[in-house]
């Protein structure tokens, strides 16, 4: 998935990443989710304890609630680190309100992939800024199901290989037409 001219970025792209390529705290987050599943496809929101995610990643994690056949999702939790990096607080707001708009559209499409897959997915977010590609984020999305059938929540664990603030200026000004 790819978009052109997002904020100060020339291009943003979500590149699929194999789950076995995850490392460190992101891999530990996936292991925690797998421990909770047992013989089921997905654990419930009630079982999932965000505080069991490695502390280094909680601030940049977020959780969305997923309604039946919804085309947009509400942030139940938007970590303070995400608010600082993206220069916006989104708890209680729709994902489509995320700025730049194209980043929100890419995230919605990625969560829809998670809903269809009904299993964890990972992507690398690559930015083209300063005329060179930068591996900005590693994103792990974990599905949760309150009824054992549908994905009702998505937990997003985000790691920043270059440091949380390395590409922050890319989000400092949001182009409403992005």
C-alpha positions in Angstrom: 0.0 0.0 0.0 1.4 3.4 -0.9 0.5 7.1 -0.9 2.1 10.1 -2.4 2.9 13.5 -0.7 1.9 13.0 2.9 2.7 16.0 5.2 6.4 16.7 4.7 6.9 13.2 3.3 7.1 12.5 -0.4 5.7 9.0 -0.1 4.6 6.6 2.6 4.2 2.9 2.1 3.1 -0.1 4.2 5.3 -3.1 3.3 4.1 -6.6 4.6 6.5 -8.1 7.1 6.6 -11.8 8.1 5.7 -12.4 11.7 8.9 -14.5 12.2 10.9 -11.4 11.2 9.8 -9.5 14.3 12.4 -8.9 16.9 12.8 -7.9 20.5 9.8 -6.3 22.3 7.6 -6.6 19.2 8.2 -10.3 19.0 7.5 -10.6 22.8 4.2 -8.8 22.3 3.3 -11.4 19.6 4.3 -14.2 22.0 2.1 -12.8 24.7 -0.9 -12.7 22.3 -0.2 -16.3 21.2 -0.1 -17.4 24.9 -3.6 -16.0 25.4 -5.1 -17.7 22.3 -4.8 -21.2 23.6 -6.9 -23.4 21.2 -8.9 -20.4 20.0 -8.2 -18.2 17.1 -8.1 -15.0 19.1 -8.2 -13.9 22.8 -10.8 -11.4 24.1 -10.3 -7.8 25.0 -11.1 -8.7 28.6 -8.2 -11.2 28.6 -5.7 -8.9 26.9 -3.8 -6.8 29.4 -2.1 -3.9 27.6 0.2 -3.6 30.6 1.7 -7.0 29.6 3.0 -5.5 26.4 6.7 -4.5 27.0 6.8 -1.1 28.6 8.9 0.3 25.8 6.0 -0.1 23.4 2.9 0.8 25.5 3.3 4.5 24.8 3.2 4.0 21.1 0.5 1.4 21.0 -3.2 1.9 20.2 -6.4 0.0 20.3 -9.4 0.4 18.0 -12.9 -0.9 18.5 -14.4 -2.7 15.5 -18.2 -2.6 14.9 -20.0 -5.0 12.5 -19.0 -4.2 8.8 -17.7 -0.7 9.8 -15.6 1.2 7.3 -14.0 3.2 10.1 -12.8 2.5 13.6 -12.8 4.3 16.9 -9.7 4.6 19.0 -10.3 3.1 22.4 -6.7 3.9 23.4 -4.1 6.1 21.7 -0.8 6.1 23.5 0.9 9.3 24.7 3.9 8.5 22.6 1.8 8.3 19.5 0.1 11.6 20.4 3.6 13.2 20.6 4.9 11.7 17.4 1.8 12.4 15.3 1.0 15.7 17.0 -2.6 14.7 17.7 -4.7 13.0 20.4 -7.0 10.5 18.9 -8.5 8.6 21.9 -12.3 8.4 21.3 -12.0 9.6 17.7 -12.3 7.8 14.4 -9.2 6.5 12.6 -10.3 8.5 9.5 -9.6 11.7 11.6 -5.9 10.8 11.7 -3.7 13.4 9.9 -2.3 13.2 7.4 -5.5 11.8 5.9 -3.7 9.4 3.6 -2.0 7.7 6.6 -5.4 7.2 8.2 -6.6 5.6 4.9 -3.7 3.3 4.8 -4.2 2.3 8.4 -7.9 1.6 7.8 -7.1 -0.6 4.9 -4.5 -2.5 7.0 -7.0 -3.1 9.8 -9.5 -4.4 7.2 -6.8 -6.9 6.2 -6.4 -7.9 9.8 -10.2 -8.4 10.1 -10.1 -10.6 7.0 -7.1 -12.6 8.1 -8.3 -13.1 11.7 -4.7 -13.5 12.7 -1.8 -11.1 13.5 -0.2 -9.1 10.7 2.9 -7.0 10.6 4.1 -4.2 8.3 7.0 -1.9 8.0 6.1 1.7 7.4 8.6 3.3 5.0 8.7 7.0 4.5 10.4 8.8 1.6 11.6 12.0 3.1 14.8 13.9 2.8 14.9 12.1 -0.6 15.8 8.7 0.9 13.6 5.9 2.2 13.4 5.5 6.0 12.1 2.5 7.8 9.9 4.6 10.1 7.9 2.0 12.0 7.4 -1.7 12.5 3.7 -2.3 13.2 2.2 -5.4 14.6 -1.6 -5.7 14.6 -3.2 -8.2 16.9 -6.9 -9.2 16.5 -9.1 -9.7 19.6 -12.6 -11.2 19.5 -15.2 -10.8 22.2 -17.6 -13.4 20.7 -15.0 -15.9 19.4 -16.2 -15.3 15.8 -15.6 -11.6 14.7 -12.6 -9.4 15.2 -14.0 -6.8 17.6 -10.8 -5.0 18.6 -7.4 -4.5 17.0 -4.3 -3.8 19.2 -1.5 -2.1 17.3 2.0 -2.4 18.7 4.4 0.1 17.1 8.2 0.1 17.3 10.4 2.8 15.8 13.7 1.4 14.6 15.3 4.8 14.1 13.9 6.2 17.4 10.5 7.6 18.1 11.3 11.2 17.1 13.5 10.6 14.1 10.8 11.4 11.5 8.6 13.5 13.7 8.9 16.5 11.4 7.0 14.5 8.8 3.9 14.9 10.9 4.4 18.5 12.1 2.0 20.0 9.5 -0.9 18.1 8.2 -2.1 18.8 4.7 -5.9 18.6 4.9 -6.0 17.4 1.2 -3.6 14.5 1.9 
